[in-house]
Amino acid sequence: MSDKTIKVGSIVTIVNSNTIFNGKQGKVTKIRTKSRNLKYGIVFPESETRHLYGVNEYKKNIVEYFASDNLQIDEDWRFDVKANNLFGKRMWHHYFKLQEAIDQSLPCPIMGCNEHKSHRALINVWGVVHEFDCCKHHFQQFNGTLRDFLPE
């Protein structure tokens, strides 16, 4: 992987089967300019590494360093990482992921709303996490909520 494509803020997945972080997703927070090998500092979300660090350590934003050939750049957080960060690992058991991109020409599905779809919210309905396309206002209202049914 080219070093020039990795920057602070990049979301990456560790692709090294010789480490306990293999398959874990994190964010680049530091880049060592004088290091050749372990150059990129990655901080992992609590849901990815809490079991590795222990109860009190995960809150300290521990930085682990990796070489560029151990990193795969991702466009966004994986769905399961997003759901775990919003709801916790034990609060959901299944998800419905929308396959198509947000169609911004369609109106927000909430009754009485005149805006167009622009955001994708995650809503937990009895342990099943649904992706739900809506306007910015309703995204702020519904994203990360536990509900008995999807909004109408």
N, C-alpha and C positions, 0 to 999 in steps of 0.2 A: 504494500500500500504506500502511496506517496505521502511523505510527511506534510506536504503543502496543503492537502485536503483536510487534515485534522487541525482543528482550532479550539480554543477555549469556548465551551458551550456546546460542542458537538456531542451528540448522543451516540454511544458506541456499545458494541457487544464484544465481550472477551472471547476469542477463538483460540484457546490454547488448552489442550486436554491435560496438560501437566500442572494445572493450577486449580485450586478450589473455586476460582472465579469463572471457570469455563462456562459459557452460556449466560452469564449474568450481564445485565445491561446497566450502564452508568453514564455519567456526564463528565466530560473533560473539564477540570477546573484549574489545572496548572500545567505548564509546559516548561521543562528544564531546558534551557538553551545550551548549557555546557555538557549535557549528558548525551551520549550516543545511543545507549541501549535502552535503559528504563527511563524514557523521556516524558511520557504522558501520565499526568496525575489524574486518576479517576475517582470520583466519589459515587457510591452506589446508594440507591434508595433503601430505606429501612426494610422494605418488604423483600428485597433481594438478598440482604446480608445480615439481618438481625441474628439469625441462628449461627453465623460464623463469628461474630464479635462478642456476643454475650449481651445481657440485658442493659448494662450501663454504658457500654462502649459505642453502640451504634449512633447515639445522639451527638457524638463528637465530630461528625463529618470526617472520618478517617480517610486519608488519601492513599491509594495504592498506585504504584507506578508500573507501567507496562511499555513494551516496545511497540512500534507502529505495526509490525507484522503480526502482533497478537490482537489487533483491533479491527473490527469491522464497523464502518460508519453506518448508522441507521438514520432514516429520515425523521422518525418519531419514536416515542416510547411504544413498546409492545403493548397490546391490549391488556394482557394479564397484569403487567406492571402498573398500568394506569388504574385498573380496577382494584388492585391490592392497595395502592396508595390512597384511593378514595374511600374504600369500604373495609379494608383489612382482609386478610386471607380467609378468615372463617365466616365472613358475612355474605359470601356469594359462592355458588357452586357451578353455575353455567352462564354462558353469555350468548347473545345474538349480535353478531357483528355485521354491519351493513357492508355489502360488497362493492357498491358503487360510490363514487365521490358525491359530495354535496351538490345538488342541483340548485344553484342560487337563483334560478329563474322561477322556481316554485314558491308559493306563499308559505309562511309559517303555519304549521298544522293546528295551532292553538286557536280555538274559536274566538272570533272577534279581533284577531291580530291582523294588521294590514302590512306587516313587514315581510321580507323574503328570508328564506333559509340562508344562514351564513355560518352557523356553528354546529358542531356535533357534540351533544351532551351524553354522559353515561348516567343512566338511571337504573337503580336496583329495585326490581319488583319481586318481592318475596324470594330473594336469593338468586334471581336471574338478572344479569346485567344486560341492559338493552342500549344500543346506540340509538340516539334520537336526534334527528336534524331539526333545527329551529332557528329563530332569530337570536340576536345577541342578548336582548332583554330576557327572553325565556331561557336561554342558556345559563345566564347568571342565576336565575330562579331555580332551575331544575337540576343542573349538573351536580353529580355527587349526592343526590338525595335518595333516601329509602322511601318507597311508596307502595301503596296497595294496587295501583294500576298506572298505566302510562297516561300522561296528560292528554286532555282532549281540547 
